């Protein structure tokens, strides 16, 4: 049996990742942390330290990059 997932799906017509994230984020409190990641991304290390560091920054938006500065996509 597969455990229930915190995955949320939009009930409206597809309108892009930004629109979906905006709608989902509106349902959370200001101090909550929302993590969005690419399903096609291969994780080579535990993402928790990165997520914690991004949350500690207390920024409205944080974007991860590769060690050479290029965008992590």
GILINLIN-V519336 format. One record per residue. RES is the residue in one letter. PHI is phi in degrees with one decimal (none if undefined). Layout:
BEGIN
res->[RES,RES]
phi->[PHI,PHI]
END
This chain:
BEGIN
res->[X,X,X,X,X,X,X,X,X,X,X,X,X,X,X,X,X,X,X,X,X,X,X,X,X,X,X,X,X,X,X,X,X,X,X,X,X,X,X,X,X,X,X,X,X,X,X,X,X,X,X,X,X,X,X,X,X,X,X,X,X,X,X,X,X,X,X,X,X,X,X,X,X]
phi->[none,-88.3,-65.5,-63.2,-112.7,-77.4,-62.2,-118.4,-116.4,-79.7,-92.2,-98.3,-59.8,-57.0,-138.7,109.4,-63.7,-59.5,-66.5,-66.1,-62.3,-61.8,-64.8,-66.1,-62.5,-64.9,-85.9,-104.2,-76.8,-59.7,-89.1,-72.7,-114.8,-112.2,-110.6,-119.1,-139.7,-76.2,-70.1,-88.9,-80.9,-95.7,-86.8,-98.4,-149.2,-60.9,-78.2,-57.4,-59.5,-65.9,-62.3,-63.4,-64.3,-66.8,-67.3,-63.3,-68.6,52.6,-87.5,-67.8,-141.4,-128.5,-124.9,-80.0,-133.0,-76.5,-61.5,-88.1,93.0,-75.2,-61.9,-80.8,-122.6]
END
